Amino acid sequence: ATQTINRVISFFPPHQHQEIRYLLSSTLRAVIAQRLIPLKESRGRIPAVEVMIVTAAVREYIIDPEKAPLIQQAIREGVSSHGMQSFDQSLMQLLADGKVSMEEALKNSSNPHEFSLRLKGIQASSDNTWDSFENAEPGGGTGGDF
């Protein structure tokens, strides 16, 4: 979602970036992005989906370019309260469901180091933001049903 916002802003000349940030923050309601990941046991691909709902905090992070990196944290933390989901959380669910291989999940992860730590059960920088994904039963639908 952060990349999507940055791509839109980059279409405009630098002197308009702040105005575009403000316009995006006031008009966007959500951003849904996907990466198509090869299936583990058959031909074809399955989407890993990132969902960002524009909350008051996310709106503030869009407006202020120095706070833009906080958007990813807001997505990870907004799972239960706002129905958000990061790419890595989606990949974790696809991996738990046996739909993608560990190699593909790592290759397509936004943060491969943190993702591999999470696979080993080690808490990384976002402690409580993965609880619903780690406690999910394979095929249980946590993180992918909207």
LINLINUR-V915656 format. One record per pair of residues at least 24 apart in sequence whose ideal C-beta (glycine too) atoms are under 7 Angstrom apart, sorted by sequence separation. I is the first residue (numbers start at 1). J is the second residue. D is the distance in whole Angstrom. If there is no record, write none. Layout:
i: <I & I>
j: <J & J>
d: <D & D>
//
This chain:
i: <30 & 86 & 29 & 50 & 53 & 28 & 92 & 4 & 55 & 88 & 4 & 53 & 1 & 53 & 53 & 1 & 51 & 52 & 51 & 25 & 51 & 50 & 49 & 50 & 25 & 50 & 24 & 25 & 48 & 50 & 93 & 96 & 98 & 21 & 22 & 49 & 89 & 92 & 97 & 21 & 48 & 96 & 97 & 48 & 93 & 21 & 89 & 48 & 46 & 1 & 93 & 76 & 79 & 93 & 1 & 93 & 35 & 77 & 80 & 46 & 73 & 76 & 79 & 90 & 46 & 89 & 90 & 5 & 37 & 40 & 85 & 40 & 39 & 40 & 48 & 39 & 40 & 37 & 83 & 2 & 38 & 37 & 2 & 1 & 2 & 37 & 35 & 1 & 51>
j: <54 & 110 & 54 & 75 & 78 & 54 & 118 & 31 & 82 & 115 & 33 & 82 & 31 & 83 & 84 & 33 & 83 & 84 & 84 & 59 & 85 & 85 & 85 & 86 & 62 & 87 & 62 & 63 & 87 & 90 & 133 & 136 & 138 & 62 & 63 & 90 & 130 & 133 & 138 & 63 & 90 & 138 & 139 & 91 & 136 & 65 & 133 & 94 & 94 & 50 & 142 & 126 & 129 & 143 & 52 & 144 & 87 & 129 & 132 & 99 & 126 & 129 & 132 & 143 & 100 & 143 & 144 & 62 & 94 & 98 & 143 & 99 & 99 & 100 & 108 & 100 & 101 & 100 & 146 & 68 & 104 & 104 & 71 & 71 & 72 & 108 & 108 & 75 & 146>
d: <6 & 7 & 6 & 7 & 6 & 5 & 7 & 5 & 6 & 5 & 6 & 5 & 4 & 6 & 5 & 6 & 7 & 6 & 5 & 4 & 5 & 6 & 7 & 6 & 4 & 5 & 6 & 5 & 5 & 7 & 6 & 6 & 6 & 6 & 6 & 5 & 7 & 5 & 5 & 5 & 4 & 5 & 6 & 5 & 6 & 7 & 5 & 6 & 6 & 6 & 7 & 5 & 7 & 4 & 4 & 5 & 6 & 5 & 6 & 5 & 7 & 4 & 6 & 6 & 7 & 5 & 7 & 6 & 7 & 7 & 6 & 6 & 6 & 5 & 6 & 7 & 5 & 5 & 6 & 6 & 6 & 5 & 5 & 6 & 6 & 5 & 6 & 6 & 7>
//
